[in-house]
Amino acid sequence: MKGFKTIFSLFIMAISLTFCAMKQEFQTEFPQEIKSVFYQKEKNSAKSSGVYFYIELEKPLAKTVKLEKVYFHNQEAFLKGITSKDFTAYFSSSIAQQDLILHKDPSKEYGNKAPVIQKTKFHLKPNEAVLEYKKDHKTQFFKISNLIEKPLR
């Protein structure tokens, strides 16, 4: 009985430590001053659309900081530098829907595929994004709130 209690307590402790390690910590401040962050929606055609995400910094990005990814609208995209102060990411989404076979006999619906549900890394509101960056070779996350949508010119 004593061995069971020891094994059980070690098991509970291992599981609780695992969940602590999986939680992402957000930084309260970004290492540089951000001038503006916004996004613009575009519609290419009836089958696809996308979102451009922009980050503008006050000063050029420091050598010790490297912008990696941005998480927005349950998607992630790599950031690309336009200049040393301006960065962009593009999120594409396909609107095309697959034809479903609907029939009163379920065996006739054999070819239908189940929807693919992607699990996101962060639970964000529609006007929030998470910026992933490396500072001194250590990955960190910064949550951006109150994003604004600007019309596409």
C-alpha positions, 0 to 999 in steps of 0.5 A, a space after each residue: 500500500 505504501 508503494 502504491 501511494 508513492 507511485 501515485 504521488 510521483 505520477 501526479 507530480 510528474 503530470 503537474 510539472 508537465 502542464 507547467 512546462 507547456 504553458 507559454 509565458 507572455 512578456 509584459 514589454 517588447 524589447 523595442 517601442 512599437 509604432 503601430 500594428 494593424 492588418 488588412 484583409 484582401 479578397 483575391 477571388 471567390 475561392 481564396 482570401 488573405 490577411 496582411 499583418 504589419 508591424 512598424 517599429 519606432 527604431 530599427 530592430 536591435 541585433 539581439 532581437 529576431 522576429 520569428 512568427 505571428 499568431 493571429 486568427 487561429 493561424 501562424 505565419 512567418 514575419 518578413 522584413 520590409 525594412 529594418 523597422 517594418 515587418 509583414 506576414 501574410 495569412 492565406 485562407 481558402 474559401 473553396 468548399 468540398 462537395 458533400 454527398 448527402 443521401 438517406 442511405 448512409 452507405 452512399 455517403 462513403 466518400 465524404 471526408 471529416 473536417 480537419 480541426 486545427 488546434 491552435 497554440 494560443 487562445 486569442 480574441 479576434 483583435 489579439 495576436 501573439 508575436 514570437 521573437 528570439 532575444 539573445 537566442 531565447 524564444 519569447 512571446 509578446 501578446 498584442 491587443 487592440 489590433 485595428 483593421 485598416 482598409 486595403 488601398 
